[in-house]
Amino acid sequence: MTEEPVGTDDPGRQDTPTVPQEIEPDARFTYANERTFLAWNRTALALIATGVAATQLLPQFHVAHGRKILGIPLIALGALVAITSFLQWRANERAMRERRPLPSSPMTAVLSIGIGIVSVIAVVLVIRGSK
Amino acid sequence: MPVEPMRGLDGEWDESLAPERTQLAWSRTGLAMVVAVGVLARRVYTLNGTADIVGLVMVVAGTLIWMIGMRESRRLEVAMEPHGMTGRLPFRLITAGTVLVALGGLVFGLLVST
């Protein structure tokens, strides 16, 4: 099942097919790719919910627009993570079907750096105090 | 290097527990979506008095949408063509939903927050 080529009418032909030769990947890998997408999407939802809570539910800080400074980057990062998770899922699916190495993604670093920056902002706001 | 497919006790193709883990992942994502919508709804409608009903209706509606999405994703999975890519509709829907929640959060964050 995993070795069966698709995209050619005659599997015995040796000449170059007109469409990229694809295989049906191991279903476990397809499921794993799907779960990875969902995990990224939950991360996006958590970022957004935290950002909304920061802008709406926290007390006002002594720093002007402190809640926006804290919450808006989290929401924007969540939207970015949501969009890139879909693009990454699609790219992984294609790579598996065309037997190419899985494409790398900068999102792990982007997420870590983003959360790090927001954490520094939060520390500064907390030190300055709330009203 | 090709991967040897996993076989069950009866020698048939066995996907192990991967489908179950994936269904549970969809379920967690749906719950996370309901919570995110609930956080937004909490701000839109201050929950006191009769407004409680509005908030409850929104959360129930979010849960229903999630359950329908779960059922739809399962149906598409079963109907997946042997050599076709997994149905993209559930992935697109959940991505679009998350981006919409983010846009709602941005609007309320910029307009309402101080």
gemmi code that builds the backbone of each chain (N, CA, C; Angstrom):
import gemmi

chains = {
    "A": [
        ("MET", (0.832, -1.204, 0.000), (0.000, 0.000, 0.000), (0.867, 1.256, 0.000)),
        ("THR", (1.944, 1.223, 0.775), (2.741, 2.443, 0.857), (3.619, 2.635, -0.374)),
        ("GLU", (3.831, 1.580, -1.134), (4.739, 1.689, -2.265), (4.022, 1.915, -3.585)),
        ("GLU", (2.700, 1.857, -3.545), (1.971, 1.941, -4.801), (2.037, 3.347, -5.389)),
        ("PRO", (2.602, 3.478, -6.601), (2.687, 4.816, -7.189), (1.350, 5.232, -7.761)),
        ("VAL", (1.114, 6.509, -7.738), (-0.062, 7.059, -8.387), (0.395, 8.200, -9.280)),
        ("GLY", (-0.450, 8.569, -10.209), (-0.094, 9.658, -11.101), (0.365, 9.170, -12.455)),
        ("THR", (0.481, 7.851, -12.642), (0.810, 7.303, -13.944), (-0.235, 6.270, -14.297)),
        ("ASP", (-0.549, 6.200, -15.569), (-1.544, 5.229, -16.008), (-0.981, 3.816, -15.987)),
        ("ASP", (0.295, 3.677, -16.342), (0.919, 2.368, -16.417), (2.104, 2.332, -15.453)),
        ("PRO", (2.021, 1.572, -14.354), (3.111, 1.555, -13.370), (4.423, 1.042, -13.953)),
        ("GLY", (4.367, 0.278, -15.070), (5.578, -0.294, -15.623), (6.365, 0.664, -16.488)),
        ("ARG", (5.790, 1.793, -16.806), (6.484, 2.743, -17.684), (7.676, 3.355, -16.971)),
        ("GLN", (8.763, 3.565, -17.702), (9.980, 4.091, -17.110), (10.188, 5.570, -17.433)),
        ("ASP", (9.448, 6.087, -18.413), (9.672, 7.489, -18.774), (9.067, 8.412, -17.719)),
        ("THR", (9.430, 9.678, -17.803), (9.009, 10.649, -16.795), (7.502, 10.853, -16.853)),
        ("PRO", (6.819, 10.716, -15.745), (5.374, 10.963, -15.757), (5.073, 12.442, -15.926)),
        ("THR", (3.850, 12.730, -16.370), (3.487, 14.117, -16.618), (3.158, 14.859, -15.335)),
        ("VAL", (2.781, 14.118, -14.288), (2.505, 14.758, -12.996), (3.468, 14.177, -11.975)),
        ("PRO", (3.775, 14.926, -10.870), (4.700, 14.410, -9.864), (4.240, 13.059, -9.337)),
        ("GLN", (5.183, 12.119, -9.266), (4.827, 10.793, -8.788), (4.587, 10.840, -7.282)),
        ("GLU", (3.448, 10.351, -6.878), (3.096, 10.401, -5.467), (2.854, 8.998, -4.948)),
        ("ILE", (3.031, 8.850, -3.654), (2.694, 7.588, -2.998), (1.712, 7.876, -1.878)),
        ("GLU", (0.972, 6.853, -1.500), (0.090, 6.964, -0.338), (0.944, 6.757, 0.904)),
        ("PRO", (1.150, 7.810, 1.734), (2.029, 7.629, 2.894), (1.404, 6.734, 3.950)),
        ("ASP", (2.242, 6.245, 4.823), (1.773, 5.469, 5.969), (0.717, 6.297, 6.711)),
        ("ALA", (-0.440, 5.700, 6.960), (-1.545, 6.454, 7.562), (-1.161, 7.025, 8.920)),
        ("ARG", (-0.257, 6.326, 9.629), (0.139, 6.833, 10.952), (0.823, 8.187, 10.835)),
        ("PHE", (1.594, 8.372, 9.746), (2.275, 9.651, 9.553), (1.269, 10.751, 9.201)),
        ("THR", (0.252, 10.350, 8.406), (-0.794, 11.317, 8.073), (-1.515, 11.779, 9.338)),
        ("TYR", (-1.835, 10.807, 10.203), (-2.496, 11.155, 11.457), (-1.586, 12.018, 12.336)),
        ("ALA", (-0.292, 11.678, 12.372), (0.648, 12.452, 13.197), (0.732, 13.890, 12.693)),
        ("ASN", (0.741, 14.062, 11.365), (0.766, 15.411, 10.781), (-0.490, 16.175, 11.175)),
        ("GLU", (-1.628, 15.472, 11.151), (-2.903, 16.093, 11.515), (-2.886, 16.530, 12.988)),
        ("ARG", (-2.357, 15.668, 13.856), (-2.314, 16.019, 15.283), (-1.366, 17.188, 15.539)),
        ("THR", (-0.279, 17.241, 14.756), (0.657, 18.363, 14.916), (-0.031, 19.671, 14.548)),
        ("PHE", (-0.792, 19.648, 13.445), (-1.566, 20.836, 13.064), (-2.503, 21.252, 14.191)),
        ("LEU", (-3.211, 20.269, 14.749), (-4.179, 20.581, 15.801), (-3.485, 21.127, 17.048)),
        ("ALA", (-2.316, 20.577, 17.371), (-1.575, 21.072, 18.547), (-1.165, 22.530, 18.343)),
        ("TRP", (-0.687, 22.857, 17.129), (-0.345, 24.253, 16.833), (-1.582, 25.138, 16.920)),
        ("ASN", (-2.709, 24.608, 16.446), (-3.930, 25.419, 16.464), (-4.397, 25.663, 17.894)),
        ("ARG", (-4.275, 24.677, 18.744), (-4.634, 24.893, 20.155), (-3.697, 25.925, 20.786)),
        ("THR", (-2.421, 25.869, 20.396), (-1.478, 26.878, 20.897), (-1.935, 28.269, 20.463)),
        ("ALA", (-2.384, 28.370, 19.193), (-2.867, 29.658, 18.694), (-4.069, 30.134, 19.501)),
        ("LEU", (-5.009, 29.209, 19.756), (-6.206, 29.584, 20.522), (-5.836, 30.012, 21.942)),
        ("ALA", (-4.868, 29.324, 22.550), (-4.437, 29.695, 23.904), (-3.810, 31.084, 23.902)),
        ("LEU", (-3.000, 31.382, 22.876), (-2.387, 32.714, 22.775), (-3.464, 33.789, 22.640)),
        ("ILE", (-4.455, 33.501, 21.786), (-5.515, 34.484, 21.550), (-6.344, 34.701, 22.820)),
        ("ALA", (-6.736, 33.592, 23.466), (-7.542, 33.711, 24.686), (-6.772, 34.473, 25.766)),
        ("THR", (-5.474, 34.193, 25.883), (-4.660, 34.909, 26.873), (-4.569, 36.391, 26.518)),
        ("GLY", (-4.399, 36.679, 25.235), (-4.323, 38.077, 24.795), (-5.611, 38.827, 25.061)),
        ("VAL", (-6.746, 38.176, 24.758), (-8.043, 38.808, 25.011), (-8.233, 39.036, 26.512)),
        ("ALA", (-7.890, 38.028, 27.303), (-8.020, 38.180, 28.757), (-7.135, 39.316, 29.267)),
        ("ALA", (-5.925, 39.447, 28.695), (-5.011, 40.512, 29.136), (-5.576, 41.887, 28.810)),
        ("THR", (-6.185, 42.036, 27.630), (-6.691, 43.354, 27.230), (-7.993, 43.706, 27.948)),
        ("GLN", (-8.782, 42.684, 28.307), (-10.123, 42.971, 28.813), (-10.300, 42.764, 30.316)),
        ("LEU", (-9.580, 41.833, 30.881), (-9.882, 41.426, 32.250), (-8.876, 41.914, 33.283)),
        ("LEU", (-7.657, 42.257, 32.861), (-6.653, 42.701, 33.831), (-6.970, 44.115, 34.327)),
        ("PRO", (-6.534, 44.464, 35.544), (-6.675, 45.862, 35.987), (-5.746, 46.755, 35.162)),
        ("GLN", (-6.042, 48.054, 35.139), (-5.203, 48.971, 34.366), (-3.823, 49.097, 35.005)),
        ("PHE", (-2.811, 49.154, 34.139), (-1.441, 49.338, 34.631), (-1.123, 50.825, 34.719)),
        ("HIS", (-0.060, 51.140, 35.457), (0.389, 52.533, 35.510), (0.942, 52.981, 34.168)),
        ("VAL", (1.458, 52.047, 33.380), (1.955, 52.360, 32.037), (0.751, 52.572, 31.117)),
        ("ALA", (0.787, 53.662, 30.336), (-0.324, 53.951, 29.429), (-0.463, 52.828, 28.400)),
        ("HIS", (-1.693, 52.414, 28.155), (-1.997, 51.337, 27.204), (-1.267, 50.044, 27.547)),
        ("GLY", (-1.005, 49.848, 28.814), (-0.257, 48.660, 29.242), (-0.934, 47.360, 28.853)),
        ("ARG", (-2.260, 47.307, 28.987), (-2.978, 46.063, 28.664), (-2.921, 45.766, 27.170)),
        ("LYS", (-2.993, 46.833, 26.349), (-2.880, 46.621, 24.892), (-1.478, 46.138, 24.533)),
        ("ILE", (-0.468, 46.779, 25.140), (0.921, 46.409, 24.847), (1.168, 44.942, 25.174)),
        ("LEU", (0.473, 44.458, 26.197), (0.641, 43.065, 26.602), (-0.199, 42.111, 25.748)),
        ("GLY", (-1.446, 42.496, 25.493), (-2.389, 41.555, 24.870), (-2.350, 41.491, 23.359)),
        ("ILE", (-2.185, 42.650, 22.706), (-2.257, 42.669, 21.235), (-1.174, 41.792, 20.581)),
        ("PRO", (0.096, 41.844, 21.055), (1.104, 40.955, 20.440), (0.745, 39.477, 20.590)),
        ("LEU", (0.124, 39.119, 21.720), (-0.273, 37.718, 21.904), (-1.339, 37.311, 20.889)),
        ("ILE", (-2.313, 38.186, 20.675), (-3.386, 37.873, 19.713), (-2.822, 37.796, 18.295)),
        ("ALA", (-1.945, 38.743, 17.951), (-1.341, 38.741, 16.608), (-0.490, 37.487, 16.407)),
        ("LEU", (0.261, 37.110, 17.433), (1.075, 35.894, 17.341), (0.173, 34.672, 17.172)),
        ("GLY", (-0.956, 34.662, 17.864), (-1.910, 33.555, 17.730), (-2.446, 33.444, 16.313)),
        ("ALA", (-2.783, 34.574, 15.709), (-3.278, 34.552, 14.328), (-2.192, 34.033, 13.384)),
        ("LEU", (-0.956, 34.480, 13.593), (0.160, 34.028, 12.752), (0.372, 32.520, 12.886)),
        ("VAL", (0.320, 32.030, 14.116), (0.508, 30.595, 14.362), (-0.610, 29.800, 13.686)),
        ("ALA", (-1.850, 30.296, 13.754), (-2.982, 29.584, 13.145), (-2.798, 29.451, 11.635)),
        ("ILE", (-2.408, 30.538, 10.986), (-2.260, 30.510, 9.523), (-1.081, 29.618, 9.121)),
        ("THR", (0.059, 29.793, 9.778), (1.232, 29.006, 9.399), (1.049, 27.520, 9.715)),
        ("SER", (0.219, 27.197, 10.728), (0.011, 25.776, 11.036), (-0.692, 25.074, 9.887)),
        ("PHE", (-1.640, 25.766, 9.258), (-2.317, 25.175, 8.102), (-1.347, 25.020, 6.936)),
        ("LEU", (-0.539, 26.062, 6.656), (0.415, 26.002, 5.543), (1.442, 24.883, 5.771)),
        ("GLN", (1.883, 24.738, 7.029), (2.871, 23.704, 7.349), (2.266, 22.312, 7.203)),
        ("TRP", (1.016, 22.160, 7.639), (0.335, 20.857, 7.499), (0.252, 20.472, 6.021)),
        ("ARG", (-0.110, 21.444, 5.185), (-0.246, 21.173, 3.751), (1.105, 20.836, 3.128)),
        ("ALA", (2.144, 21.589, 3.511), (3.481, 21.337, 2.964), (3.993, 19.959, 3.397)),
        ("ASN", (3.741, 19.589, 4.656), (4.160, 18.265, 5.135), (3.432, 17.153, 4.378)),
        ("GLU", (2.136, 17.354, 4.157), (1.337, 16.344, 3.455), (1.884, 16.118, 2.043)),
        ("ARG", (2.190, 17.226, 1.361), (2.730, 17.105, 0.002), (4.094, 16.425, 0.009)),
        ("ALA", (4.933, 16.826, 0.967), (6.294, 16.257, 1.028), (6.238, 14.749, 1.259)),
        ("MET", (5.334, 14.306, 2.135), (5.228, 12.870, 2.408), (4.766, 12.118, 1.165)),
        ("ARG", (3.848, 12.743, 0.421), (3.318, 12.071, -0.769), (4.328, 12.038, -1.902)),
        ("GLU", (5.203, 13.025, -1.949), (6.217, 13.074, -3.012), (7.553, 12.526, -2.528)),
        ("ARG", (7.560, 11.927, -1.357), (8.747, 11.274, -0.781), (9.916, 12.237, -0.677)),
        ("ARG", (9.627, 13.446, -0.294), (10.668, 14.448, -0.053), (10.854, 14.618, 1.447)),
        ("PRO", (12.005, 15.146, 1.883), (12.176, 15.438, 3.311), (11.132, 16.459, 3.773)),
        ("LEU", (10.720, 16.343, 5.010), (9.730, 17.296, 5.528), (10.332, 18.694, 5.565)),
        ("PRO", (9.581, 19.705, 5.121), (10.114, 21.078, 5.145), (10.273, 21.585, 6.573)),
        ("SER", (11.308, 22.384, 6.773), (11.515, 22.955, 8.108), (10.606, 24.169, 8.283)),
        ("SER", (10.403, 24.541, 9.536), (9.539, 25.685, 9.824), (10.213, 26.585, 10.846)),
        ("PRO", (10.157, 27.904, 10.650), (10.744, 28.815, 11.637), (9.818, 29.077, 12.820)),
        ("MET", (8.615, 28.474, 12.805), (7.608, 28.874, 13.787), (7.965, 28.496, 15.222)),
        ("THR", (8.738, 27.423, 15.396), (9.148, 27.070, 16.762), (9.960, 28.201, 17.372)),
        ("ALA", (10.920, 28.722, 16.571), (11.753, 29.828, 17.058), (10.920, 31.094, 17.215)),
        ("VAL", (10.041, 31.351, 16.236), (9.197, 32.557, 16.296), (8.328, 32.541, 17.554)),
        ("LEU", (7.734, 31.379, 17.832), (6.871, 31.266, 19.008), (7.669, 31.484, 20.295)),
        ("SER", (8.833, 30.844, 20.375), (9.648, 30.984, 21.587), (10.077, 32.431, 21.801)),
        ("ILE", (10.563, 33.068, 20.733), (11.020, 34.460, 20.855), (9.835, 35.369, 21.196)),
        ("GLY", (8.689, 35.132, 20.542), (7.503, 35.953, 20.804), (7.057, 35.866, 22.245)),
        ("ILE", (6.962, 34.643, 22.766), (6.545, 34.482, 24.162), (7.592, 35.089, 25.101)),
        ("GLY", (8.862, 34.947, 24.736), (9.926, 35.552, 25.548), (9.782, 37.060, 25.637)),
        ("ILE", (9.521, 37.701, 24.492), (9.359, 39.165, 24.467), (8.152, 39.583, 25.308)),
        ("VAL", (7.026, 38.864, 25.136), (5.820, 39.198, 25.899), (6.074, 39.012, 27.395)),
        ("SER", (6.848, 37.994, 27.749), (7.164, 37.778, 29.160), (7.945, 38.962, 29.731)),
        ("VAL", (8.902, 39.476, 28.965), (9.676, 40.643, 29.420), (8.746, 41.841, 29.610)),
        ("ILE", (7.826, 42.033, 28.637), (6.855, 43.130, 28.755), (6.018, 42.966, 30.023)),
        ("ALA", (5.562, 41.738, 30.262), (4.731, 41.473, 31.440), (5.495, 41.774, 32.723)),
        ("VAL", (6.777, 41.392, 32.767), (7.581, 41.646, 33.968), (7.699, 43.155, 34.210)),
        ("VAL", (7.959, 43.911, 33.148), (8.077, 45.358, 33.275), (6.779, 45.978, 33.783)),
        ("LEU", (5.649, 45.534, 33.198), (4.347, 46.072, 33.608), (4.043, 45.745, 35.067)),
        ("VAL", (4.348, 44.539, 35.450), (4.077, 44.121, 36.833), (4.944, 44.916, 37.806)),
        ("ILE", (6.210, 45.128, 37.442), (7.105, 45.896, 38.321), (6.610, 47.341, 38.469)),
        ("ARG", (6.129, 47.919, 37.346), (5.612, 49.291, 37.419), (4.321, 49.372, 38.215)),
        ("GLY", (3.623, 48.253, 38.339), (2.413, 48.197, 39.163), (1.138, 48.524, 38.429)),
        ("SER", (0.010, 48.146, 39.049), (-1.303, 48.405, 38.456), (-2.066, 49.380, 39.343)),
        ("LYS", (-3.115, 49.987, 38.747), (-3.913, 50.976, 39.471), (-4.917, 50.295, 40.379)),
    ],
    "B": [
        ("MET", (13.890, 5.557, 3.014), (13.667, 4.131, 3.288), (12.184, 3.921, 3.590)),
        ("PRO", (11.544, 3.028, 2.840), (10.104, 2.837, 3.055), (9.824, 2.246, 4.420)),
        ("VAL", (8.696, 2.643, 4.967), (8.307, 2.180, 6.304), (7.420, 0.964, 6.166)),
        ("GLU", (7.731, -0.056, 6.932), (6.904, -1.269, 6.910), (5.585, -0.989, 7.624)),
        ("PRO", (4.452, -1.172, 6.951), (3.185, -0.891, 7.609), (2.978, -1.804, 8.806)),
        ("MET", (2.357, -1.255, 9.842), (2.089, -2.044, 11.037), (0.931, -2.994, 10.762)),
        ("ARG", (1.077, -4.247, 11.203), (0.030, -5.237, 10.993), (-0.560, -5.669, 12.328)),
        ("GLY", (-1.861, -5.872, 12.359), (-2.511, -6.321, 13.573), (-2.357, -7.819, 13.755)),
        ("LEU", (-3.011, -8.357, 14.781), (-2.897, -9.787, 15.087), (-3.435, -10.643, 13.947)),
        ("ASP", (-4.436, -10.118, 13.228), (-5.013, -10.898, 12.144), (-4.295, -10.677, 10.820)),
        ("GLY", (-3.188, -9.950, 10.855), (-2.404, -9.742, 9.642), (-2.928, -8.626, 8.760)),
        ("GLU", (-4.040, -8.032, 9.138), (-4.608, -6.950, 8.346), (-3.911, -5.643, 8.686)),
        ("TRP", (-4.102, -4.638, 7.837), (-3.561, -3.299, 8.063), (-4.075, -2.772, 9.402)),
        ("ASP", (-3.162, -2.298, 10.228), (-3.548, -1.819, 11.553), (-2.950, -0.433, 11.776)),
        ("GLU", (-3.807, 0.520, 11.959), (-3.326, 1.885, 12.182), (-3.063, 2.151, 13.658)),
        ("SER", (-3.131, 1.096, 14.461), (-2.911, 1.219, 15.889), (-3.921, 2.203, 16.483)),
        ("LEU", (-3.505, 2.999, 17.441), (-4.430, 3.926, 18.090), (-4.334, 5.337, 17.517)),
        ("ALA", (-3.631, 5.468, 16.388), (-3.459, 6.803, 15.800), (-4.791, 7.502, 15.512)),
        ("PRO", (-5.793, 6.798, 14.910), (-7.069, 7.503, 14.663), (-7.714, 7.995, 15.949)),
        ("GLU", (-7.626, 7.184, 17.011), (-8.246, 7.579, 18.276), (-7.544, 8.811, 18.857)),
        ("ARG", (-6.200, 8.793, 18.824), (-5.456, 9.959, 19.323), (-5.797, 11.200, 18.515)),
        ("THR", (-5.974, 11.017, 17.210), (-6.279, 12.159, 16.351), (-7.674, 12.699, 16.635)),
        ("GLN", (-8.645, 11.789, 16.851), (-9.997, 12.234, 17.204), (-9.982, 13.014, 18.513)),
        ("LEU", (-9.201, 12.515, 19.474), (-9.103, 13.216, 20.754), (-8.459, 14.587, 20.577)),
        ("ALA", (-7.486, 14.667, 19.665), (-6.850, 15.960, 19.399), (-7.856, 16.940, 18.810)),
        ("TRP", (-8.703, 16.436, 17.892), (-9.771, 17.294, 17.353), (-10.689, 17.754, 18.483)),
        ("SER", (-10.979, 16.836, 19.401), (-11.881, 17.163, 20.501), (-11.281, 18.255, 21.384)),
        ("ARG", (-9.992, 18.127, 21.714), (-9.337, 19.150, 22.542), (-9.332, 20.498, 21.828)),
        ("THR", (-9.104, 20.453, 20.525), (-9.080, 21.708, 19.770), (-10.457, 22.354, 19.770)),
        ("GLY", (-11.502, 21.526, 19.626), (-12.859, 22.058, 19.666), (-13.170, 22.699, 21.007)),
        ("LEU", (-12.749, 22.029, 22.074), (-12.964, 22.596, 23.407), (-12.207, 23.907, 23.577)),
        ("ALA", (-10.966, 23.941, 23.076), (-10.181, 25.179, 23.167), (-10.874, 26.308, 22.411)),
        ("MET", (-11.476, 25.955, 21.257), (-12.203, 26.963, 20.474), (-13.397, 27.490, 21.271)),
        ("VAL", (-14.144, 26.593, 21.921), (-15.302, 27.014, 22.712), (-14.854, 27.940, 23.851)),
        ("VAL", (-13.726, 27.596, 24.502), (-13.219, 28.430, 25.594), (-12.837, 29.815, 25.070)),
        ("ALA", (-12.141, 29.858, 23.905), (-11.724, 31.148, 23.339), (-12.940, 32.005, 22.999)),
        ("VAL", (-13.955, 31.373, 22.401), (-15.187, 32.107, 22.086), (-15.856, 32.569, 23.376)),
        ("GLY", (-15.827, 31.698, 24.404), (-16.417, 32.064, 25.693), (-15.749, 33.270, 26.321)),
        ("VAL", (-14.408, 33.347, 26.211), (-13.671, 34.497, 26.761), (-14.094, 35.782, 26.048)),
        ("LEU", (-14.223, 35.683, 24.704), (-14.673, 36.851, 23.939), (-16.100, 37.223, 24.328)),
        ("ALA", (-16.975, 36.185, 24.422), (-18.380, 36.442, 24.744), (-18.521, 37.066, 26.125)),
        ("ARG", (-17.643, 36.673, 27.013), (-17.686, 37.215, 28.376), (-17.537, 38.731, 28.367)),
        ("ARG", (-16.728, 39.216, 27.422), (-16.522, 40.652, 27.344), (-17.682, 41.356, 26.627)),
        ("VAL", (-18.189, 40.692, 25.589), (-19.258, 41.323, 24.806), (-20.508, 41.476, 25.660)),
        ("TYR", (-20.843, 40.396, 26.389), (-22.041, 40.425, 27.217), (-21.639, 40.274, 28.673)),
        ("THR", (-21.821, 41.314, 29.440), (-21.570, 41.205, 30.872), (-22.606, 40.268, 31.464)),
        ("LEU", (-22.103, 39.214, 32.073), (-23.024, 38.171, 32.507), (-23.671, 38.542, 33.835)),
        ("ASN", (-24.805, 39.196, 33.758), (-25.614, 39.407, 34.958), (-27.073, 39.508, 34.549)),
        ("GLY", (-27.944, 39.056, 35.412), (-29.375, 39.104, 35.144), (-29.741, 38.310, 33.911)),
        ("THR", (-30.579, 38.901, 33.064), (-31.067, 38.192, 31.886), (-29.973, 37.972, 30.859)),
        ("ALA", (-28.865, 38.756, 30.936), (-27.784, 38.592, 29.957), (-27.099, 37.238, 30.117)),
        ("ASP", (-27.303, 36.588, 31.286), (-26.763, 35.240, 31.457), (-27.218, 34.327, 30.328)),
        ("ILE", (-28.494, 34.493, 29.958), (-29.072, 33.621, 28.936), (-28.317, 33.785, 27.623)),
        ("VAL", (-28.000, 35.045, 27.271), (-27.273, 35.302, 26.018), (-25.919, 34.593, 26.022)),
        ("GLY", (-25.191, 34.722, 27.136), (-23.886, 34.080, 27.245), (-23.993, 32.573, 27.144)),
        ("LEU", (-24.990, 32.028, 27.833), (-25.169, 30.574, 27.801), (-25.510, 30.093, 26.393)),
        ("VAL", (-26.376, 30.840, 25.716), (-26.760, 30.459, 24.352), (-25.524, 30.465, 23.445)),
        ("MET", (-24.637, 31.465, 23.610), (-23.434, 31.537, 22.772), (-22.517, 30.345, 23.025)),
        ("VAL", (-22.346, 29.988, 24.286), (-21.477, 28.842, 24.599), (-22.087, 27.548, 24.058)),
        ("VAL", (-23.416, 27.398, 24.226), (-24.086, 26.199, 23.698), (-23.951, 26.151, 22.182)),
        ("ALA", (-24.110, 27.311, 21.526), (-23.979, 27.365, 20.065), (-22.562, 26.967, 19.648)),
        ("GLY", (-21.557, 27.467, 20.386), (-20.171, 27.105, 20.079), (-19.937, 25.619, 20.229)),
        ("THR", (-20.532, 25.029, 21.281), (-20.378, 23.586, 21.501), (-21.039, 22.792, 20.376)),
        ("LEU", (-22.222, 23.250, 19.952), (-22.920, 22.552, 18.866), (-22.098, 22.609, 17.582)),
        ("ILE", (-21.537, 23.798, 17.289), (-20.720, 23.940, 16.082), (-19.512, 22.999, 16.155)),
        ("TRP", (-18.930, 22.914, 17.331), (-17.787, 22.023, 17.525), (-18.188, 20.567, 17.264)),
        ("MET", (-19.352, 20.146, 17.817), (-19.787, 18.757, 17.642), (-20.067, 18.461, 16.175)),
        ("ILE", (-20.690, 19.432, 15.487), (-20.960, 19.231, 14.057), (-19.634, 19.109, 13.299)),
        ("GLY", (-18.652, 19.951, 13.674), (-17.332, 19.892, 13.033), (-16.666, 18.547, 13.245)),
        ("MET", (-16.790, 18.010, 14.471), (-16.215, 16.692, 14.770), (-16.837, 15.620, 13.868)),
        ("ARG", (-18.174, 15.661, 13.766), (-18.867, 14.660, 12.971), (-18.486, 14.794, 11.499)),
        ("GLU", (-18.384, 16.051, 11.051), (-18.052, 16.293, 9.640), (-16.633, 15.802, 9.330)),
        ("SER", (-15.692, 16.078, 10.262), (-14.319, 15.656, 10.015), (-14.237, 14.128, 9.963)),
        ("ARG", (-15.023, 13.446, 10.804), (-15.039, 11.985, 10.797), (-15.609, 11.461, 9.483)),
        ("ARG", (-16.673, 12.120, 9.008), (-17.311, 11.688, 7.766), (-16.345, 11.830, 6.601)),
        ("LEU", (-15.632, 12.971, 6.569), (-14.673, 13.202, 5.486), (-13.529, 12.198, 5.554)),
        ("GLU", (-13.146, 11.850, 6.777), (-12.050, 10.892, 6.957), (-12.440, 9.532, 6.390)),
        ("VAL", (-13.676, 9.111, 6.689), (-14.154, 7.823, 6.205), (-14.278, 7.836, 4.689)),
        ("ALA", (-14.738, 8.975, 4.149), (-14.979, 9.075, 2.717), (-13.712, 9.407, 1.933)),
        ("MET", (-12.549, 9.505, 2.636), (-11.305, 9.897, 1.981), (-10.976, 8.935, 0.831)),
        ("GLU", (-10.654, 9.488, -0.324), (-10.325, 8.642, -1.461), (-8.988, 7.951, -1.201)),
        ("PRO", (-8.821, 6.743, -1.758), (-7.601, 5.982, -1.473), (-6.322, 6.760, -1.763)),
        ("HIS", (-6.300, 7.513, -2.852), (-5.077, 8.221, -3.210), (-5.247, 9.733, -3.148)),
        ("GLY", (-6.336, 10.171, -2.551), (-6.548, 11.610, -2.447), (-5.973, 12.136, -1.153)),
        ("MET", (-5.706, 13.423, -1.103), (-5.225, 13.998, 0.148), (-6.369, 14.039, 1.154)),
        ("THR", (-6.035, 14.038, 2.421), (-7.058, 14.139, 3.452), (-7.902, 15.378, 3.183)),
        ("GLY", (-9.218, 15.270, 3.408), (-10.082, 16.406, 3.149), (-9.580, 17.656, 3.858)),
        ("ARG", (-9.455, 18.724, 3.094), (-8.878, 19.945, 3.670), (-9.905, 20.817, 4.370)),
        ("LEU", (-11.185, 20.524, 4.152), (-12.224, 21.422, 4.666), (-12.139, 21.620, 6.180)),
        ("PRO", (-12.038, 20.546, 6.996), (-11.959, 20.777, 8.448), (-10.763, 21.622, 8.839)),
        ("PHE", (-9.630, 21.439, 8.149), (-8.422, 22.198, 8.473), (-8.621, 23.676, 8.140)),
        ("ARG", (-9.225, 23.902, 6.975), (-9.490, 25.290, 6.580), (-10.478, 25.943, 7.530)),
        ("LEU", (-11.528, 25.183, 7.912), (-12.558, 25.745, 8.789), (-11.977, 26.147, 10.134)),
        ("ILE", (-11.169, 25.252, 10.717), (-10.660, 25.548, 12.059), (-9.627, 26.664, 12.003)),
        ("THR", (-8.852, 26.726, 10.904), (-7.903, 27.829, 10.755), (-8.649, 29.150, 10.606)),
        ("ALA", (-9.687, 29.143, 9.746), (-10.472, 30.366, 9.544), (-11.150, 30.790, 10.852)),
        ("GLY", (-11.690, 29.805, 11.598), (-12.337, 30.121, 12.871), (-11.375, 30.746, 13.854)),
        ("THR", (-10.159, 30.193, 13.934), (-9.164, 30.732, 14.867), (-8.771, 32.152, 14.475)),
        ("VAL", (-8.581, 32.377, 13.164), (-8.209, 33.721, 12.710), (-9.344, 34.711, 12.998)),
        ("LEU", (-10.598, 34.254, 12.834), (-11.741, 35.123, 13.133), (-11.773, 35.496, 14.613)),
        ("VAL", (-11.533, 34.504, 15.480), (-11.491, 34.791, 16.923), (-10.378, 35.797, 17.218)),
        ("ALA", (-9.226, 35.621, 16.537), (-8.113, 36.559, 16.736), (-8.496, 37.970, 16.291)),
        ("LEU", (-9.181, 38.073, 15.138), (-9.602, 39.398, 14.657), (-10.576, 40.037, 15.644)),
        ("GLY", (-11.525, 39.216, 16.162), (-12.454, 39.729, 17.173), (-11.716, 40.242, 18.391)),
        ("GLY", (-10.714, 39.462, 18.825), (-9.908, 39.873, 19.975), (-9.141, 41.151, 19.709)),
        ("LEU", (-8.602, 41.292, 18.480), (-7.869, 42.515, 18.122), (-8.786, 43.730, 18.148)),
        ("VAL", (-9.987, 43.559, 17.559), (-10.930, 44.678, 17.503), (-11.307, 45.125, 18.915)),
        ("PHE", (-11.676, 44.155, 19.763), (-12.061, 44.518, 21.125), (-10.874, 45.050, 21.908)),
        ("GLY", (-9.690, 44.480, 21.655), (-8.499, 44.944, 22.362), (-8.156, 46.381, 22.019)),
        ("LEU", (-8.290, 46.727, 20.728), (-7.926, 48.081, 20.295), (-9.002, 49.102, 20.629)),
        ("LEU", (-10.283, 48.684, 20.565), (-11.372, 49.649, 20.741), (-11.795, 49.806, 22.193)),
        ("VAL", (-11.850, 48.690, 22.906), (-12.449, 48.737, 24.239), (-11.411, 48.923, 25.321)),
        ("SER", (-10.252, 48.267, 25.173), (-9.248, 48.296, 26.232), (-8.595, 49.669, 26.334)),
        ("THR", (-8.044, 49.950, 27.514), (-7.337, 51.221, 27.691), (-5.895, 50.963, 28.071)),
    ],
}
model = gemmi.Model(1)
for chain_id, residues in chains.items():
    chain = gemmi.Chain(chain_id)
    for i, (resn, *xyz) in enumerate(residues, 1):
        res = gemmi.Residue()
        res.name, res.seqid = resn, gemmi.SeqId(i, " ")
        for name, pos in zip(("N", "CA", "C"), xyz):
            atom = gemmi.Atom()
            atom.name, atom.element = name, gemmi.Element(name[0])
            atom.pos, atom.b_iso = gemmi.Position(*pos), 0.0
            res.add_atom(atom)
        chain.add_residue(res)
    model.add_chain(chain)
structure = gemmi.Structure()
structure.add_model(model)
structure.setup_entities()
